[in-house]
Amino acid sequence: MDENLFESLQSFLLQVPAISGPIATGVDEGLWWVKFKIDIQHPLAWQVVQELGHVVNYVSVYERLPTAFYPVSPPPYANGGPDEFLSWLIETKYPDFTPDLMKTWLEGRLLQPVNDETQWLSDDEEAD
């Protein structure tokens, strides 16, 4: 899989509040992955985790994507805490599901415009 196939997904993810680059990518036996940081100190970090978890892992009972979103880390006892060493991974479990398809699903299901942080606030947070 050509690295250029990741450009659209990477560009989209970097617009999401709390996600920062660089975004690492890889392909293993035709299955791709992207790995990135979410600033856990950002006020919208957990909304971002929740929204990505919803779309990537379980958009609906009838629309399950062949993808997974989860945290990854080197051994904390040998490195340090989550601010520096916690990363997040999106990977596919089906070779025909491309990074562009993942971007299309995220773009269609995440809050719009994705880079407008006010769209990510819950009703409770807006009232504060």
PyMOL commands that set and color helices and strands:
alter all, ss='L'
color gray80, all
select helices_A, chain A and resi 3-13+45-58+76-78+82-85+99-109+117-120+123-127
alter helices_A, ss='H'
color red, helices_A
select strands_A, chain A and resi 19-28+31-38+67-72+87-92
alter strands_A, ss='S'
color yellow, strands_A
deselect
rebuild
show_as cartoon
